[in-house]
């Protein structure tokens, strides 16, 4: 199949890996930003093809993983209320809050009406079909899902659907990368940027980061050849002393991004500080509803802004998400923390690094 099979071609994959072996002269630490890339790396054993000088660490690009405990608690609080239909993508149902999960609300004796949907427009349709009930959509994601969620909110206003609202947990990638680079314990020397995020937003926002922190940033896809090509270009820049944004994923990504999608995001949302699970608050790293759309803010509608919660002291997901630790370096990994009984979201999400290591049986003690 064109544009898929050739990017999983074993001969091409091995050839690119050999080029990296010939190129590298010094040790380098690279971070793949997206959880989808992490799963591909572990699934296909891409890191095992690399020379010992090149280490891959895993970044914060899993939206489920970085949704803070207190926001999960707010979702649980809203979903538990009488007359509410709470809609969410499936991953979020098993993410632990401080006391329970959305799945526990759904399965509990009170029988909260929690529904899995595949699009925010599904939730809007449910609201139209149930005018006597409040319908809330859990709007979680990076820039990739923001246009669809913005469309649902704009459509709700246009159609006059007043019983629809969104609990927003949108986060932005560039401020998170800056937080990683500016941290005193940072060891990341180059990034593989998430191709799908750049397909929406372009990559102009990464150019000041590359220049300011002298780090190469390579826009990278999700297939083995894509990822190895991204690693090759990143290592090549480092060996040559360059720090630029490169885009070998040009079959999908253009520098300016998707202008209609960007315009829609900027109409419906505004940039705000956002707390990241295991990381803390990062300035200008999130989206909240803009003026004119605040009536659809579930946090205000249900008065849950004051809900707070603490992270699990045992879970090291914050260190994993910042590239400081690998999943197997956590004492709970595969023992007290597993997909059936997760301590943190990185073991729940289909894009979580801990889930990837567990699924593909990596580095079990």
PyMOL commands that set and color helices and strands:
alter all, ss='L'
color gray80, all
select helices_A, chain A and resi 5-7+10-23+35-44+46-49+63-66+69-79+90-94+102-107+120-129+143-159+173-182+195-201+204-213+224-240+259-268+294-296+298-301+317-321+327-329+345-347+353-359
alter helices_A, ss='H'
color red, helices_A
select strands_A, chain A and resi 28-34+54-61+84-88+113-116+134-141+164-171+190-194+216-220+245-247+269-276+280-289
alter strands_A, ss='S'
color yellow, strands_A
deselect
rebuild
show_as cartoon
